[in-house]
Amino acid sequence: MLKNWSRKSNNLVHHFNIDTAGTHTCQVYSGNGTLEILADRIRIYNQKKVLLLIDENVDKLYGRKITEILLSEGFDPAVHKIPSGETSKSAGKWLEAVDFCFESGVNRKTPLVAVGGGVTGDLAGYVAASVMRGIPLVQVPTTLLAMVDSSLGGKTGINHHTGKNLIGAFYQPDTIISDIIFLETLPAREWRCGMAEIIKYGAIADPDLFTLAARFKLGFSDPAKLMELITRCARIKAAIVAEDELEAGRRAWLNYGHTFAHALEALTGYRRFSHGEAVYIGMVAAHKLSNLLGAKLDEFPLFQFLDSYRLSVADLKPRIHELVAKMFLDKKSLNNTVRVVLLHRYGHPRIVDITDLSLLEKAWDFALDTCN
Ligand SMILES: NC(=O)c1ccc[n+]([C@@H]2O[C@H](COP(=O)([O-])OP(=O)(O)OC[C@H]3O[C@@H](n4cnc5c(N)ncnc54)[C@H](O)[C@@H]3O)[C@@H](O)[C@H]2O)c1
C-alpha cells in the first residue's frame, strides 16, 4: 500500500499557497505520494527534533512508515498518539499533548506535525498555537474531510462541555500535505463525511463539483480525478480564507448547512450522527429555507446524494422545537436571531438572520422527511 512513498519518485503533486493578511504563507501540497515532501518541508526549521501528534488508528496503519521516513532523513521524531474520536478534542488531551511537547525538549523552532483527521488536526493545531505562544505547525490530513476542509484555514481548538469548538485560536500551519494514499483505508462512513463538505463547496461556490463528486459517491476510485476534486475544494477554501481569515464576512459561507448540523449533533450528544451526516441533513434544511425565502433551487444537484445519507431520523420530528432552540445557542447566532447561510442560487450564498421560528421548523420538517 505504501509503495508510492519512495523518495523522489515523480508522483503527481498539486501545489499552491495560502497568503493570509500578507503576514503568513502556507504551502499546500496535494497528490499521490505527496508525503515524500514532508522531510523537505520540515528541514527548513533546521531542527533535528520533530514532534509527531498522530491519530491512534492512523498510527497503526502508517505510523511506523512515517517515523522510518523521518529517521532516514536524519530527524529525531518524538511520537504522541491521540485516541481516535471527538472526545480527544478536550482540555485533558490538550494538556497531555502540551506535556509531551515539553518533555520532548521543544524549543520555539521545533516543528509539530499533525497526522490524522480533523480531530487530531484541531487539537494539534491548538497545541502548536499555545506552546511557547506558537511553534511551527505542519498538517498531514488523512481523512477526506481534513484534506478538503479542516486542515486548511487555521481554525484550531477543542470542545468545552457546554459546546463544540468553544476554546481555540486562529493559527495557520506553515505546510499542509494531503496524500490520497491515506484514503485507501478510510472507512465508508468517514468517506461520506468528507463528501458532505465537498457537496457544500458545490453549493456555495462551484456547482460543477456536484458532477465531479457524484463519481465518488461510493468511495475511492480514479486517483487523478480524486486529486482534482480535493485540490479544487482546497483552493476554494484557501481563496476564502486568504480574503477573510478571521471570519468577518465571507468565510461564514463555509458554514452552509452547519448551523442546522450543529443543532442536530448537540441534540443527539455528538454520538448518533457523524459531522458529515449532520452537515448533509443541514444542507437539505438550508436548501428548503432558501426556497421558502424566495430562491428557486433545483433539487437534483443536492438530492442526488440522498441515498448515501438516508438515516433513520423520523423519531426527531416531535423534537423539532428542541432543534430550533439549539440553533439559538450556536456561537454565530446573536440577539435572539439565528444566523444561517442560505443560497440565492447555487454558487451564490448569503447570510441571513432569521427571527421567524416557523420558517426554521418548516425547514427541519422537510429535511427530516427527506433524509429519513
Ligand atoms: N478546523 C476546521 O476548520 C474544521 C473544519 C471542519 C471540521 N473540523 C473538525 O474536524 C473534526 C472531524 O474530522 P474528521 O471527520 O477527519 O474526523 P476524525 O479526525 O475523528 O477521523 C475520523 C476517523 O477516521 C479515522 N482515520 C483517520 N484517517 C484514517 C485513514 N487514513 N484510514 C483509516 N482511518 C482513518 C480516525 O481514527 C477516526 O476514527 C471535527 O472535530 C470537526 O469539528 C474542523
The ligand as an SDF file (V2000), in Angstrom:
LIG
                    3D

 44 48  0  0  0  0  0  0  0  0999 V2000
  -10.6950   23.3910   11.8130 N   0  0  0  0  0  0  0  0  0  0  0  0
  -11.6280   23.4380   10.8920 C   0  0  0  0  0  0  0  0  0  0  0  0
  -11.7160   24.3690   10.0770 O   0  0  0  0  0  0  0  0  0  0  0  0
  -12.6110   22.2980   10.8170 C   0  0  0  0  0  0  0  0  0  0  0  0
  -13.4690   22.1780    9.7070 C   0  0  0  0  0  0  0  0  0  0  0  0
  -14.3170   21.0680    9.6390 C   0  0  0  0  0  0  0  0  0  0  0  0
  -14.3200   20.1300   10.6630 C   0  0  0  0  0  0  0  0  0  0  0  0
  -13.4800   20.2850   11.7370 N   0  0  0  0  0  0  0  0  0  0  0  0
  -13.4360   19.3030   12.8090 C   0  0  0  0  0  0  0  0  0  0  0  0
  -12.9500   18.0930   12.2580 O   0  0  0  0  0  0  0  0  0  0  0  0
  -13.3920   17.0140   13.0930 C   0  0  0  0  0  0  0  0  0  0  0  0
  -13.8390   15.8660   12.2250 C   0  0  0  0  0  0  0  0  0  0  0  0
  -12.7400   15.4560   11.4570 O   0  0  0  0  0  0  0  0  0  0  0  0
  -12.7340   14.0420   10.7100 P   0  0  0  0  0  0  0  0  0  0  0  0
  -14.0240   13.8730   10.0240 O   0  0  0  0  0  0  0  0  0  0  0  0
  -11.4930   13.9880    9.9220 O   0  0  0  0  0  0  0  0  0  0  0  0
  -12.7640   13.0080   11.9190 O   0  0  0  0  0  0  0  0  0  0  0  0
  -11.6460   12.2580   12.7890 P   0  0  0  0  0  0  0  0  0  0  0  0
  -10.4300   13.0400   12.9190 O   0  0  0  0  0  0  0  0  0  0  0  0
  -12.3590   11.8470   14.0240 O   0  0  0  0  0  0  0  0  0  0  0  0
  -11.3330   10.9570   11.9170 O   0  0  0  0  0  0  0  0  0  0  0  0
  -12.3730   10.0640   11.6340 C   0  0  0  0  0  0  0  0  0  0  0  0
  -11.9810    8.6230   11.8640 C   0  0  0  0  0  0  0  0  0  0  0  0
  -11.1620    8.1820   10.8050 O   0  0  0  0  0  0  0  0  0  0  0  0
  -10.0020    7.5380   11.3070 C   0  0  0  0  0  0  0  0  0  0  0  0
   -8.9840    7.7510   10.3000 N   0  0  0  0  0  0  0  0  0  0  0  0
   -8.3400    8.9040   10.0100 C   0  0  0  0  0  0  0  0  0  0  0  0
   -7.5810    8.7550    8.9190 N   0  0  0  0  0  0  0  0  0  0  0  0
   -7.7070    7.4730    8.5330 C   0  0  0  0  0  0  0  0  0  0  0  0
   -7.1710    6.7140    7.4620 C   0  0  0  0  0  0  0  0  0  0  0  0
   -6.3670    7.2630    6.5420 N   0  0  0  0  0  0  0  0  0  0  0  0
   -7.5000    5.4120    7.3640 N   0  0  0  0  0  0  0  0  0  0  0  0
   -8.3370    4.8510    8.2790 C   0  0  0  0  0  0  0  0  0  0  0  0
   -8.9080    5.5130    9.2850 N   0  0  0  0  0  0  0  0  0  0  0  0
   -8.5940    6.8190    9.4170 C   0  0  0  0  0  0  0  0  0  0  0  0
   -9.7850    8.1570   12.6570 C   0  0  0  0  0  0  0  0  0  0  0  0
   -9.0800    7.2860   13.5200 O   0  0  0  0  0  0  0  0  0  0  0  0
  -11.2110    8.3550   13.1400 C   0  0  0  0  0  0  0  0  0  0  0  0
  -11.7040    7.1780   13.7250 O   0  0  0  0  0  0  0  0  0  0  0  0
  -14.4840   17.5680   13.9880 C   0  0  0  0  0  0  0  0  0  0  0  0
  -13.9830   17.7290   15.2980 O   0  0  0  0  0  0  0  0  0  0  0  0
  -14.7720   18.9430   13.3880 C   0  0  0  0  0  0  0  0  0  0  0  0
  -15.1760   19.8890   14.3590 O   0  0  0  0  0  0  0  0  0  0  0  0
  -12.6340   21.3510   11.8200 C   0  0  0  0  0  0  0  0  0  0  0  0
  1  2  1  0
  2  3  2  0
  2  4  1  0
  4  5  1  0
  4 44  2  0
  5  6  2  0
  6  7  1  0
  7  8  2  0
  8  9  1  0
  8 44  1  0
  9 10  1  0
  9 42  1  0
 10 11  1  0
 11 12  1  0
 11 40  1  0
 12 13  1  0
 13 14  1  0
 14 15  2  0
 14 16  1  0
 14 17  1  0
 17 18  1  0
 18 19  2  0
 18 20  1  0
 18 21  1  0
 21 22  1  0
 22 23  1  0
 23 24  1  0
 23 38  1  0
 24 25  1  0
 25 26  1  0
 25 36  1  0
 26 27  1  0
 26 35  1  0
 27 28  2  0
 28 29  1  0
 29 30  1  0
 29 35  2  0
 30 31  1  0
 30 32  2  0
 32 33  1  0
 33 34  2  0
 34 35  1  0
 36 37  1  0
 36 38  1  0
 38 39  1  0
 40 41  1  0
 40 42  1  0
 42 43  1  0
M  CHG  2   8   1  16  -1
M  END
$$$$
